[in-house]
């Protein structure tokens, strides 16, 4: 009987969720080569491939899908067992604020793990731009905020998240157009400000073809081939193209991701979720 190591199962889940080994390596805090080696070792032991490797990422084989379902159950059971023995009495409610781009990419797996570990803690997510979350921390409307550092919002540093230019693979080199059509968040967004500043410094004319507070709105415009979007790299879907200096587009300053806490958050459920966010996201 071969051993199915839980650390390797964590890597399998991370690669499946991100569709990319390098991004999965960031999630599990291991090097890309270490993740690749562990997966290939497991594939050799099983005698079957788990992933199909492609230039832009990986996808699960049928056998990989089967193992993934077991991996998720194994990891959930581990977390439940830990919580049942170590912290069985943690109850309460945590309200966490997070902007759209992080809510769809950074938080889902963390909240899922946290809920498995602390099933008696209720979590409410408030999805708003970072600038809108700042006053909510001060008045205690939210307990925690995982967001980009903006004026009026301070907290513990988590990491710098790179920004990229995202485009649809099917778009006929829309990035060559001048003025460059861009899809951006509303004024006040640091991602928007960083992108526009980089274009102005590079002397590249641009036009704002779409503005939205919603990540899905920006992605829809990009998917339709009507614009490129400056986004946090973590929020770009795997099938999108990442553009940069090779395509004549300027580098964009990274986003500073922080964890802010309200004065009302000094209680165990908030402490444990904050601890989980920091351990999972910090680089």
C-alpha positions as CSV (number, residue, x, y, z in Angstrom):
1,X,0.0,0.0,0.0
2,X,1.5,3.3,-1.1
3,X,1.4,6.3,1.2
4,X,-0.6,9.3,0.2
5,X,1.2,12.1,2.0
6,X,-1.1,14.9,3.1
7,X,1.5,17.5,2.1
8,X,1.5,16.2,-1.4
9,X,-2.3,16.1,-1.4
10,X,-2.2,19.8,-0.5
11,X,0.0,20.4,-3.6
12,X,-2.4,18.4,-5.8
13,X,-5.3,20.6,-4.6
14,X,-3.3,23.8,-5.1
15,X,-2.3,22.9,-8.6
16,X,-5.9,21.9,-9.5
17,X,-7.3,25.1,-8.1
18,X,-4.8,27.5,-9.7
19,X,-4.2,25.6,-13.0
20,X,-0.6,26.5,-12.7
21,X,2.3,24.9,-10.9
22,X,4.1,28.2,-10.2
23,X,1.0,29.8,-8.6
24,X,0.4,26.6,-6.7
25,X,3.9,26.7,-5.3
26,X,3.2,30.2,-4.0
27,X,0.0,28.9,-2.3
28,X,1.8,26.1,-0.5
29,X,5.0,28.1,0.2
30,X,7.3,25.7,-1.7
31,X,9.5,26.1,-4.7
32,X,8.1,25.4,-8.1
33,X,10.7,22.6,-8.6
34,X,9.7,21.0,-5.3
35,X,6.0,20.9,-6.3
36,X,6.8,19.5,-9.7
37,X,9.0,16.8,-8.3
38,X,6.5,15.7,-5.6
39,X,3.7,15.4,-8.2
40,X,5.9,13.5,-10.7
41,X,7.0,11.2,-7.9
42,X,3.4,10.5,-7.0
43,X,2.5,9.9,-10.6
44,X,5.3,7.4,-10.9
45,X,4.2,5.6,-7.8
46,X,0.6,5.5,-9.1
47,X,1.7,4.6,-12.6
48,X,-0.7,7.2,-14.1
49,X,-0.5,10.9,-15.0
50,X,-2.5,13.2,-12.8
51,X,-2.1,16.4,-14.9
52,X,-1.8,17.3,-18.6
53,X,1.1,19.8,-19.0
54,X,0.5,22.7,-21.4
55,X,2.5,25.8,-22.2
56,X,0.1,28.0,-20.2
57,X,-0.7,25.7,-17.3
58,X,-1.9,22.3,-16.4
59,X,-5.3,20.4,-16.3
60,X,-6.4,17.3,-14.5
61,X,-6.6,13.9,-16.2
62,X,-9.5,11.7,-15.4
63,X,-7.4,9.9,-12.8
64,X,-6.4,13.3,-11.4
65,X,-10.0,14.2,-11.0
66,X,-10.6,11.1,-9.0
67,X,-7.6,11.6,-6.7
68,X,-8.5,15.3,-6.3
69,X,-11.9,14.5,-4.8
70,X,-10.2,12.2,-2.3
71,X,-7.5,14.8,-1.5
72,X,-10.1,17.4,-0.7
73,X,-11.9,15.0,1.7
74,X,-8.6,13.9,3.3
75,X,-7.5,17.5,4.0
76,X,-11.0,18.5,5.3
77,X,-11.0,15.5,7.6
78,X,-7.5,16.4,8.9
79,X,-8.7,19.9,9.7
80,X,-11.9,18.7,11.3
81,X,-9.9,16.3,13.5
82,X,-7.5,19.0,14.5
83,X,-10.3,21.4,15.5
84,X,-12.2,18.7,17.4
85,X,-9.3,18.0,19.6
86,X,-7.4,21.3,19.9
87,X,-10.1,24.0,19.7
88,X,-13.5,22.4,20.0
89,X,-15.2,25.4,21.7
90,X,-14.4,28.2,19.4
91,X,-17.7,29.9,18.4
92,X,-18.8,33.3,17.2
93,X,-19.1,35.4,14.0
94,X,-16.4,37.1,11.9
95,X,-17.2,39.8,9.4
96,X,-14.4,40.2,6.8
97,X,-14.1,42.8,4.1
98,X,-12.3,42.1,0.9
99,X,-12.2,43.7,-2.6
100,X,-13.5,41.8,-5.6
101,X,-10.2,40.7,-7.1
102,X,-8.9,39.2,-3.8
103,X,-12.3,37.7,-2.9
104,X,-12.2,35.6,-6.0
105,X,-8.6,34.5,-5.8
106,X,-6.9,34.7,-2.4
107,X,-9.7,34.1,0.1
108,X,-11.8,31.1,-1.1
109,X,-9.4,28.3,-0.2
110,X,-8.5,30.0,3.1
111,X,-12.1,30.5,4.2
112,X,-12.9,26.9,3.2
113,X,-10.1,25.6,5.4
114,X,-11.0,27.8,8.2
115,X,-14.6,26.7,8.1
116,X,-13.6,23.1,8.2
117,X,-11.3,23.7,11.2
118,X,-13.8,25.9,13.1
119,X,-17.3,24.8,11.9
120,X,-19.0,26.7,14.7
121,X,-17.7,30.1,13.6
122,X,-20.0,32.0,11.2
123,X,-18.2,34.0,8.5
124,X,-19.7,36.9,6.7
125,X,-17.8,38.4,3.7
126,X,-18.3,42.0,2.6
127,X,-17.1,42.5,-0.9
128,X,-16.2,46.2,-1.5
129,X,-13.2,48.2,-2.9
130,X,-10.4,48.8,-0.5
131,X,-11.2,52.6,-0.2
132,X,-14.8,51.7,0.8
133,X,-13.6,49.2,3.4
134,X,-11.3,51.7,5.2
135,X,-14.1,53.6,7.1
136,X,-15.8,50.3,8.0
137,X,-12.7,49.2,9.9
138,X,-12.8,52.4,11.9
139,X,-16.5,52.2,12.8
140,X,-16.3,48.4,13.5
141,X,-18.7,47.4,10.7
142,X,-16.2,44.7,9.8
143,X,-13.8,42.8,12.0
144,X,-11.0,42.1,9.5
145,X,-10.1,43.5,6.1
146,X,-7.8,41.8,3.6
147,X,-7.2,44.5,1.0
148,X,-4.7,46.8,-0.8
149,X,-3.2,49.5,1.4
150,X,-4.9,52.8,0.6
151,X,-5.1,56.1,2.4
152,X,-7.0,55.7,5.6
153,X,-6.4,51.9,5.7
154,X,-3.5,50.6,7.7
155,X,-2.7,47.1,8.9
156,X,-0.2,44.3,9.0
157,X,1.8,43.8,5.8
158,X,1.1,40.4,4.1
159,X,2.8,40.6,0.7
160,X,3.3,42.5,-2.5
161,X,1.0,41.2,-5.2
162,X,2.4,41.7,-8.8
163,X,0.2,43.5,-11.3
164,X,0.0,42.4,-15.0
165,X,-1.8,43.4,-18.2
166,X,-4.4,40.8,-19.0
167,X,-5.9,40.1,-22.4
168,X,-8.0,37.5,-24.1
169,X,-5.9,35.0,-26.1
170,X,-8.4,35.3,-28.9
171,X,-8.1,39.1,-29.2
172,X,-6.3,40.2,-32.4
173,X,-3.4,41.9,-30.6
174,X,-5.6,44.6,-29.1
175,X,-2.6,45.7,-27.1
176,X,-1.2,47.3,-30.2
177,X,-4.0,49.8,-30.5
178,X,-3.4,53.4,-29.8
179,X,-4.8,54.9,-27.8
180,X,-4.7,51.6,-25.8
181,X,-8.2,50.5,-24.7
182,X,-8.2,49.7,-21.0
183,X,-10.8,48.3,-18.6
184,X,-10.2,49.5,-15.0
185,X,-11.7,49.7,-11.6
186,X,-13.4,53.0,-10.5
187,X,-11.4,56.1,-9.4
188,X,-9.8,55.5,-6.0
189,X,-8.5,52.1,-7.0
190,X,-4.8,51.7,-6.4
191,X,-4.6,49.2,-9.3
192,X,-6.2,51.8,-11.6
193,X,-3.8,54.5,-10.4
194,X,-0.7,52.3,-10.8
195,X,-1.7,51.3,-14.3
196,X,-2.5,54.8,-15.6
197,X,0.7,56.2,-14.0
198,X,2.8,53.5,-15.7
199,X,1.2,54.3,-19.1
200,X,1.7,58.1,-18.7
201,X,5.4,57.6,-17.7
202,X,5.9,55.4,-20.8
203,X,4.2,57.9,-23.0
204,X,1.6,55.5,-24.2
205,X,-1.8,57.1,-25.1
206,X,-4.8,55.2,-23.7
207,X,-8.6,55.5,-23.4
208,X,-10.7,54.1,-20.6
209,X,-13.1,51.9,-22.5
210,X,-14.7,50.4,-19.4
211,X,-15.0,51.3,-15.7
212,X,-16.5,49.0,-13.0
213,X,-16.2,48.2,-9.3
214,X,-16.6,44.6,-10.3
215,X,-13.8,42.2,-11.4
216,X,-16.3,40.2,-13.4
217,X,-17.2,43.4,-15.4
218,X,-13.5,43.9,-16.3
219,X,-13.0,40.3,-17.2
220,X,-16.1,40.3,-19.4
221,X,-14.7,43.2,-21.4
222,X,-11.3,41.5,-21.7
223,X,-12.9,38.2,-22.7
224,X,-14.8,40.0,-25.5
225,X,-11.6,41.3,-26.9
226,X,-12.5,45.0,-26.3
227,X,-9.8,46.0,-23.8
228,X,-6.8,45.0,-21.8
229,X,-7.1,45.1,-18.0
230,X,-4.4,45.9,-15.4
231,X,-5.0,43.4,-12.7
232,X,-3.5,41.7,-9.7
233,X,-1.8,38.6,-11.1
234,X,-3.6,36.4,-8.6
235,X,-7.0,37.5,-10.1
236,X,-6.2,36.7,-13.7
237,X,-8.0,33.5,-15.0
238,X,-5.6,30.9,-16.2
239,X,-6.7,31.0,-19.8
240,X,-6.0,34.7,-20.2
241,X,-2.8,36.1,-21.7
242,X,-0.4,38.0,-19.5
243,X,1.2,40.9,-21.3
244,X,4.2,43.0,-20.4
245,X,7.3,44.6,-21.7
246,X,7.6,42.0,-24.5
247,X,4.4,43.5,-26.0
248,X,5.5,47.1,-25.4
249,X,3.5,47.6,-22.3
250,X,5.1,49.1,-19.2
251,X,5.7,47.4,-15.9
252,X,3.1,48.2,-13.2
253,X,3.9,48.8,-9.6
254,X,2.8,45.9,-7.3
255,X,0.0,46.2,-4.8
256,X,0.7,46.1,-1.1
257,X,-1.7,43.6,0.5
258,X,-2.4,44.1,4.2
259,X,-4.6,42.7,7.0
260,X,-6.5,45.4,8.9
261,X,-8.4,44.8,12.1
262,X,-11.1,46.8,13.9
263,X,-11.1,47.5,17.6
264,X,-13.9,45.0,18.0
265,X,-11.9,42.1,16.5
266,X,-10.0,41.3,19.7
267,X,-11.6,37.9,20.2
268,X,-10.6,34.3,19.4
269,X,-12.6,33.7,16.2
270,X,-11.0,36.8,14.6
271,X,-7.6,36.0,16.0
272,X,-7.7,32.5,14.4
273,X,-8.9,33.7,11.0
274,X,-6.3,36.5,11.0
275,X,-3.6,33.9,11.8
276,X,-4.9,31.7,9.0
277,X,-4.8,34.5,6.5
278,X,-1.3,35.6,7.4
279,X,0.1,32.0,7.4
280,X,-1.5,31.2,4.0
281,X,-0.7,34.4,2.1
282,X,2.5,35.8,3.6
283,X,5.6,35.3,1.4
